[in-house]
Amino acid sequence: MKAPADGLQVKSEVSAALDAQQPVVALESALITHGFGAPDNLSIARRMEAAVREEGAVPATIAVLDGQPHIGLSDSQLIRLASPGATFRKVSIRDLPVVIAGRGSGGTTVAATMHLAHQAGIQVFATGGIGGVHRDHPEDVSTDLTALGLIPMIVVCSGAKAILDLPRTLEVLETRGVTVVGYDTDGFPAFYSQRSGLSSDVAVDGPEEVVLLARTRTNLGLSCAILVCVPVPEHAALPAAEADAAIAHAVAEAERAGVGGKDLTPYLLRRMVELTEGKAQRANEALLVNNARVAARIARTFTAP
C-alpha cells in the first residue's frame, strides 16, 4: 500500500481502514464550498458520507484547512466548510501549492481530490459530474481531464456536467487514455438526464466487472483512471429536452453577461436550478448520493479477500 505523503492529515478512522485494507471512498469538498448553498451543502455532504457507510465503506471527504490537506473530515469540519457567508477558495491542482503554502482553506475539485486521495492510498472516488470542455470554448478544458489521464483511480460519476460540450469532452478523455465505463448502461450519462446519445467504451453490470477492469489496467502498467459513469436515478432525472433547453438558455445568458473562467460553471449550475424550478438540484443531489453508494460497493469489492 502507498504510504501517505508528508503533510497529509489523515483522519484516524480512514488511516485505520487503509492499514487494514478495508474499503474507503474519497469524496470532494468543492461541492460543499461552491456547488450548493447553505444549508443544502451540509446536508448533501452528510448524506453522501452516510450512503458510503451504509454500503460498508469508510468515507474520506477531502479538503484543505489552514494550509493542511485533510483526508477525512470531522462533522465540525464539514460544518465549517458549509458555513453561510464563509469564504473558501475553490482548490484545483494548480491551487494546491498556493493554498497550502499560504495556510489557506478551500474545497477541493475533482482533480485536486484525486491527487490527494491517491497520495493517501485511496483507490475509489465518488463525485457528481466531472469537468470537461466548455461549450463554444474548446480551449477551455478542465484540469479534471488531465488528472483522469494521469492518476490511476476508479472515479464514479454521472458523466460530465451537462452544461459542457459532451462530445468534445469524450474526445479529450479518449486522447488521455481514460476508459469510460457505463454502469448499468451502454451510454454516457448526461448528468441531469440518464442518456446523452453518446456511447461509453464498455458497459458493466456490477462492481466486480469494474474491479476486473481496474486490476487489468494496473497489470498493464497504465496510469490512467477508470471513469465509471452511473446514470442519475430515474425518479429524479430531467427529461433530456427540458435539460437541453435550460442549458442553452443559461449558456446564452452567461455569454451576454461576459461570465467566464472559474466563475462560469458555478453560474451555469445556479441558473440551471433556477430555470428548472429546483428540479436540477434534486437530480444533482440524487445522483451524488447514488454515486457514493456505487463507489462504496466497488471499494468493498476491490478490498474483498
Secondary structure, DSSP 8 states (H G I E B T S, - for coil): -----TT-EE-HHHHHHHHTT--EEEE-SHIIIIIS-TTHHHHHHHHHHHHHHHTT-EEEEEEEETTEEEES--HHHHHHHH-TT---EEE-GGGHHHHHHTT--EEE-HHHHHHHHHHHT--EEE-S-B--EETTEEEEE-HHHHHHHHS--EEEESSB-TTB-HHHHHHHHHHTT-EEEEES-SB--BTTBS--S-B-SEEESSHHHHHHHHHHHHHTT----EEEE----GGG---HHHHHHHHHHHHHHHHHHT--GGGHHHHHHHHHHHHTTTHHHHHHHHHHHHHHHHHHHHHHHHT--
